[in-house]
Amino acid sequence: MTSPHPRSDEWVEVGRYLGITADMEADMCVTTLTGNDIPAVRIPPTNVASLASMGLTLTQPVSVLVPANRAKEAEELLKE
């Protein structure tokens, strides 16, 4: 799947994760959505948190985006 441009009006954020668990939470979110036939991507595709094994604890927010026309469905699914 082609990743959307972060500023694209056609994709909207349905999840935002921060901290050491941001990668895991964003991946679980994307897996849940795509497993229910809702296209989803995470921005950025990798996070500084991936370097935690090297003693670094710096992270940046990880956003999960879906097509705007599937946002309501995605948000309802993620509430479950």
C-alpha positions as CSV (number, residue, x, y, z in Angstrom):
1,M,0.0,0.0,0.0
2,T,1.2,3.5,-0.8
3,S,1.7,5.6,2.3
4,P,-0.4,8.8,2.3
5,H,1.3,12.2,2.6
6,P,0.8,13.3,6.2
7,R,-1.0,16.5,5.1
8,S,-3.3,14.7,2.7
9,D,-7.0,15.6,3.1
10,E,-7.9,12.1,2.1
11,W,-6.4,10.5,5.2
12,V,-7.2,11.3,8.8
13,E,-5.6,10.4,12.1
14,V,-7.5,7.9,14.2
15,G,-4.8,7.2,16.8
16,R,-1.7,8.9,18.2
17,Y,0.8,7.2,20.5
18,L,3.7,8.4,22.5
19,G,6.2,6.8,24.8
20,I,8.2,3.6,24.9
21,T,5.2,1.6,23.9
22,A,4.2,3.8,20.9
23,D,5.5,1.4,18.3
24,M,3.7,-1.5,19.7
25,E,0.4,0.3,20.2
26,A,0.5,1.8,16.7
27,D,1.3,-1.6,15.2
28,M,-1.6,-3.2,17.1
29,C,-3.9,-0.4,15.9
30,V,-2.8,-0.9,12.2
31,T,-3.2,-4.7,12.5
32,T,-6.7,-4.3,14.0
33,L,-7.8,-2.0,11.3
34,T,-6.3,-3.8,8.4
35,G,-7.6,-7.1,9.8
36,N,-11.0,-5.6,9.5
37,D,-10.5,-4.4,5.9
38,I,-9.8,-0.8,6.8
39,P,-6.7,0.6,5.1
40,A,-4.3,2.0,7.7
41,V,-0.8,3.3,7.9
42,R,1.4,4.7,10.6
43,I,3.5,7.9,10.4
44,P,6.4,7.7,10.8
45,P,6.9,4.1,9.7
46,T,9.6,3.6,12.4
47,N,10.1,5.4,15.6
48,V,13.1,6.4,17.8
49,A,11.6,4.1,20.4
50,S,13.0,1.2,18.3
51,L,16.4,2.1,19.6
52,A,15.3,1.5,23.2
53,S,17.5,-1.6,23.3
54,M,20.5,0.6,23.0
55,G,19.6,2.6,26.1
56,L,17.8,5.4,24.3
57,T,14.4,6.4,25.7
58,L,13.7,9.3,23.2
59,T,10.4,8.8,21.3
60,Q,8.3,10.8,18.9
61,P,4.6,10.6,18.4
62,V,3.3,7.8,16.1
63,S,0.1,8.5,14.2
64,V,-2.2,6.0,12.6
65,L,-4.1,7.3,9.6
66,V,-7.0,5.8,7.6
67,P,-8.9,7.1,4.5
68,A,-11.3,9.9,5.6
69,N,-14.3,8.0,4.4
70,R,-13.5,5.1,6.8
71,A,-12.6,7.2,9.9
72,K,-15.9,6.8,11.7
73,E,-15.8,3.1,11.2
74,A,-12.2,2.9,12.3
75,E,-12.8,5.0,15.5
76,E,-15.8,2.8,16.5
77,L,-13.7,-0.4,15.9
78,L,-10.8,0.9,18.0
79,K,-13.2,1.7,20.9
80,E,-14.1,-2.0,21.3
